Amino acid sequence: MDKKIVLITGCSSGFGFLSAIHLAEQGYRVIATMRNLAKSSDLDDEIKNRNLPITTRQLDVTNIDSIRRCLREIEDEYGRLDVLVNNAGYGIGGFFEDLSDHEYRDQMETNFFGVLNMVRESLQLLRKSDDARIINISSTAGLTTTPGMGAYNSSKWAVEAFSESLRQELALHGMKVLLIEPGPYPTKVLTTNTRFAEKAHDPISLNYKFTQQLYEKYKQNNATLKSDPMEIVRLIGKLIAEKNPSFRNVRGPGAKFRAFMHRFLPWKFNEWVIRRVIFGKV
Ligand SMILES: NC(=O)c1ccc[n+]([C@@H]2O[C@H](COP(=O)([O-])OP(=O)(O)OC[C@H]3O[C@@H](n4cnc5c(N)ncnc54)[C@H](OP(=O)(O)O)[C@@H]3O)[C@@H](O)[C@H]2O)c1
């Protein structure tokens, strides 16, 4: 079979942007999608300067028409899709009480239903590949929980459950579903793309003091982050190339430890650590 066709969502920055370039360098034919093509100039420059096999396309994972349009173009040009990387996402911070119904649903619309939209619409083209793979970028937040991040946690836990079930279903048809659970990496999701509930920074909120403590901790941690997003990007390449890649792939600073702690240590201990680390309470 000739070059594998790879579709990646959320390529305007971060893991998506870097993996489009990396996978093209590895010889894949990449369809790099983003919801706002006005943000494509950096990627366009790379494509032009290095003659990379990347096509940029507009695609918003919450907009079915944009997904269908993009997939139709892939079908017309290549007749199949080999790899779907569900990468697009963002995180909204805020205590549950301070999140509006709309803010919570928006988080689920992008991080969870966006993945479902992509898989549902892509399956027909993936079936035309002889080695179809779906890689879902979840998060260590999909295996653990943190106060003030409940909406993001819920969206990524949902991605985890969906992926587990889908993996077993699609294995019957020879397709692979794979998960990556990154810990913190310095991309825009931790800075300019971080959103907060509108009420989270309102001093009249009953949670205001705690949210500020959380936010301070978040900023401190991010300021000293030394992790390299290319670790995740190279891992995506490995999951595409390996014959039998692992289903779950937890990576990044503290990620394996947190996932282990959440899964295997008593819940009381988990709560104590979170309270102590974030709120300084014993
Ligand atoms: N970096 C980390 O520490 C970390 C850790 C765990 C998991 N993750 C996950 O990794 C994935 C990529 O994030 P990143 O770290 O690379 O951050 P990023 O630089 O903020 O990239 C996020 C990308 O998702 C796009 N996006 C958001 N909503 C979208 C939508 N409705 N349709 C299409 N694209 C949309 C953004 O586009 P715009 O530019 O238009 O907003 C951007 O291209 C996310 O799923 C995130 O949850 C990241």
PDBQT file of the ligand as one rigid body, heavy atoms in Angstrom, charges set to zero:
ROOT
HETATM    1  N1  LIG A 301      -0.682  19.861  26.778  1.00  0.00    +0.000 N 
HETATM    2  C1  LIG A 301      -1.090  19.148  27.804  1.00  0.00    +0.000 C 
HETATM    3  O1  LIG A 301      -0.593  19.304  28.920  1.00  0.00    +0.000 OA
HETATM    4  C2  LIG A 301      -2.146  18.105  27.613  1.00  0.00    +0.000 A 
HETATM    5  C3  LIG A 301      -2.273  17.123  28.601  1.00  0.00    +0.000 A 
HETATM    6  C4  LIG A 301      -3.248  16.155  28.455  1.00  0.00    +0.000 A 
HETATM    7  C5  LIG A 301      -4.066  16.148  27.339  1.00  0.00    +0.000 A 
HETATM    8  N2  LIG A 301      -3.938  17.126  26.391  1.00  0.00    +0.000 N 
HETATM    9  C6  LIG A 301      -4.836  17.075  25.241  1.00  0.00    +0.000 C 
HETATM   10  O2  LIG A 301      -4.092  17.189  24.040  1.00  0.00    +0.000 OA
HETATM   11  C7  LIG A 301      -4.947  17.684  23.011  1.00  0.00    +0.000 C 
HETATM   12  C8  LIG A 301      -4.221  18.785  22.242  1.00  0.00    +0.000 C 
HETATM   13  O3  LIG A 301      -3.972  19.875  23.107  1.00  0.00    +0.000 OA
HETATM   14  P1  LIG A 301      -2.603  20.687  23.088  1.00  0.00    +0.000 P 
HETATM   15  O4  LIG A 301      -1.912  20.380  24.359  1.00  0.00    +0.000 OA
HETATM   16  O5  LIG A 301      -1.896  20.492  21.819  1.00  0.00    +0.000 OA
HETATM   17  O6  LIG A 301      -3.156  22.176  23.247  1.00  0.00    +0.000 OA
HETATM   18  P2  LIG A 301      -3.437  23.353  22.204  1.00  0.00    +0.000 P 
HETATM   19  O7  LIG A 301      -2.153  23.895  21.691  1.00  0.00    +0.000 OA
HETATM   20  O8  LIG A 301      -4.341  24.277  22.940  1.00  0.00    +0.000 OA
HETATM   21  O9  LIG A 301      -4.207  22.658  20.994  1.00  0.00    +0.000 OA
HETATM   22  C9  LIG A 301      -5.560  22.382  21.032  1.00  0.00    +0.000 C 
HETATM   23  C10 LIG A 301      -6.088  22.351  19.618  1.00  0.00    +0.000 C 
HETATM   24  O10 LIG A 301      -7.470  21.942  19.653  1.00  0.00    +0.000 OA
HETATM   25  C11 LIG A 301      -8.172  22.832  18.804  1.00  0.00    +0.000 C 
HETATM   26  N3  LIG A 301      -9.603  22.849  19.052  1.00  0.00    +0.000 N 
HETATM   27  C12 LIG A 301     -10.292  23.241  20.158  1.00  0.00    +0.000 A 
HETATM   28  N4  LIG A 301     -11.602  23.127  19.944  1.00  0.00    +0.000 NA
HETATM   29  C13 LIG A 301     -11.769  22.648  18.682  1.00  0.00    +0.000 A 
HETATM   30  C14 LIG A 301     -12.880  22.311  17.880  1.00  0.00    +0.000 A 
HETATM   31  N5  LIG A 301     -14.137  22.473  18.313  1.00  0.00    +0.000 N 
HETATM   32  N6  LIG A 301     -12.657  21.828  16.632  1.00  0.00    +0.000 NA
HETATM   33  C15 LIG A 301     -11.393  21.666  16.160  1.00  0.00    +0.000 A 
HETATM   34  N7  LIG A 301     -10.310  22.002  16.859  1.00  0.00    +0.000 NA
HETATM   35  C16 LIG A 301     -10.491  22.480  18.109  1.00  0.00    +0.000 A 
HETATM   36  C17 LIG A 301      -7.503  24.171  19.021  1.00  0.00    +0.000 C 
HETATM   37  O11 LIG A 301      -7.896  25.062  17.998  1.00  0.00    +0.000 OA
HETATM   38  P3  LIG A 301      -8.002  26.667  18.222  1.00  0.00    +0.000 P 
HETATM   39  O12 LIG A 301      -6.617  27.202  18.014  1.00  0.00    +0.000 OA
HETATM   40  O13 LIG A 301      -8.960  27.097  17.187  1.00  0.00    +0.000 OA
HETATM   41  O14 LIG A 301      -8.511  26.889  19.623  1.00  0.00    +0.000 OA
HETATM   42  C18 LIG A 301      -6.047  23.716  18.946  1.00  0.00    +0.000 C 
HETATM   43  O15 LIG A 301      -5.663  23.535  17.603  1.00  0.00    +0.000 OA
HETATM   44  C19 LIG A 301      -6.228  18.146  23.709  1.00  0.00    +0.000 C 
HETATM   45  O16 LIG A 301      -7.229  17.168  23.517  1.00  0.00    +0.000 OA
HETATM   46  C20 LIG A 301      -5.830  18.225  25.173  1.00  0.00    +0.000 C 
HETATM   47  O17 LIG A 301      -6.925  18.024  26.049  1.00  0.00    +0.000 OA
HETATM   48  C21 LIG A 301      -2.993  18.106  26.504  1.00  0.00    +0.000 A 
ENDROOT
TORSDOF 0
